[in-house]
């Protein structure tokens, strides 16, 4: 074939490759096209393309005329690949290349004898190697074949590198999509005019906007307000040092949503012009609620500490006055009040110490054989004396099992639940304390006929510092630690605790304990 015809064929194939790249930029498709045309353009029988890996080794990435199952047999061709010379970056001389092919042909039975190998080079960077083979009966590869294939390889290397870069870029984009889509934070991407270009699932849930947020101005989608409902302006996205803004989101339907922390980052071009803005929304509602509960707790605990201390100090100063001689009854009454208030302070301090231990990740248990029904009976007997006008019932089945538990901690749970029932239910209504038995655990309930627990409070009533929001709950004294400690103690034993409102009125607290402690074997 005349040289001009070779050139025409080469450009025809290159045009097809260019079309394939423009259509898909699919690396596998480009490699398949390149090796097929490389073989055809110089009248070969078969061909291979090996691409360079990040560790600088080579691996076959495409083949033509060679079954895929035979590729491992051709790997000797990839050994001893020399470095390219700066003086001749397109010259490649693999030691004993024809000897290696003869061995491969003998091993595999492939009818291949002649081989030509040329580098795929872009800007003096070795991308890979292209091998073309001929049958034993075919002519040797000529300098003209090498020249034609070299010209073709130059263009093919660019096509392969572009396709590989596109493939890697597409992979990075898919990974970024997965990160953005699966992020627990709300992520919104704005264009240079601060219109929404993308919004992830979490941001949709936080704002109430779905796909219809696209192309909306950011100020329509992100509307923040303070505790009083006053609008908080969005930060200046063009500022050199990004600011952080916090507030309640106003959702698409106009309701108050989560309390969020908004930060942003701007992407700029080489001239400093903003190309896009990435907003990050972090739902800090629970943190906000915890801070509010902590403030309430500090106010409450200050009162809870001050009242008994004032009583203790007042009675102590009164009883020690030298100018008055108190009769024995008065002394006993004063000392009893001092002892009661000191016991209350001791209970409060112990609760605070327990919370500190929980925060440090430890709440020690002293496990022993424990009769929960007997503990409950003793506590109910105590409260019968405290509230004699109330009806108290014990509803434990006979032969209630002994469990492996910390009896003192279980007593705390029972005492707290029964005390709450006594505190929050009308004095003339009954309180029922009982239990049930399952295969591997026991259950205990404390049921009252009070106002019940509002649904809004039930999800958080076992949280640290949590107090009910009803008027009665707000009036009652307490630090908001009792139910938090109850939950921690029960869970430490391997049990569960929950609350339900009764159909006939009132609330029922339940907890379970394994009969055999989880740490035992």
Number of C-alpha atoms within 10 A of each C-alpha: 6 6 11 9 10 16 15 11 17 20 14 13 21 20 12 15 24 16 13 17 19 11 9 12 21 17 22 15 16 25 24 18 19 30 24 22 23 27 22 17 18 23 16 24 19 22 25 27 24 23 23 16 11 7 6 10 13 20 17 19 16 23 22 21 14 15 8 11 7 12 15 10 14 18 15 13 21 15 13 12 14 11 11 17 11 9 7 9 17 18 16 18 15 17 13 11 18 15 12 17 21 16 14 21 16 12 11 11 9 14 17 20 19 21 18 22 22 21 25 29 21 20 9 13 12 18 21 23 23 26 20 27 26 22 16 11 10 14 12 15 17 11 9 12 17 16 12 19 23 20 12 21 26 17 18 27 23 16 23 27 18 17 22 19 14 17 16 13 12 12 12 12 12 12 12 12 13 11 12 19 17 13 14 15 19 24 24 27 22 23 19 18 13 18 21 24 19 17 23 21 19 21 26 19 14 22 24 18 19 14 11 9 21 18 15 14 16 21 13 14 22 22 20 26 18 13 9 6 12 11 15 15 12 16 14 11 20 13 10 9 11 14 14 12 16 19 22 25 26 23 21 19 10 11 12 16 21 21 25 23 18 21 18 20 18 21 13 13 9 6 6 8 12 16 14 21 23 21 22 19 24 20 23 16 16 11 12 14 14 17 13 14 19 17 13 17 22 14 12 17 17 12 15 18 15 13 14 19 16 12 16 20 12 13 17 14 10 14 15 12 10 8 6 9 10 14 8 9 9 11 16 12 12 19 16 12 16 20 13 14 19 16 13 15 18 12 12 19 13 12 17 15 13 19 20 13 13 15 10 9 9 12 16 13 14 10 16 14 14 18 16 24 21 13 17 24 17 13 16 22 14 13 17 14 10 11 14 13 12 17 13 17 14 15 14 20 12 8 8 15 17 16 21 21 24 18 19 15 19 21 16 17 22 23 21 16 22 23 14 16 24 21 15 18 19 14 16 12 15 18 23 18 23 19 20 16 16 10 7 10 17 20 20 21 23 22 25 27 23 22 16 22 21 15 11 10 14 16 11 14 23 22 19 19 25 23 24 18 14 13 8 12 14 11 10 13 13 17 24 22 21 25 21 17 24 23 19 21 24 20 15 18 24 16 20 18 20 15 19 16 20 16 8 7 14 20 23 23 18 18 21 22 25 20 22 17 19 13 9 6 5
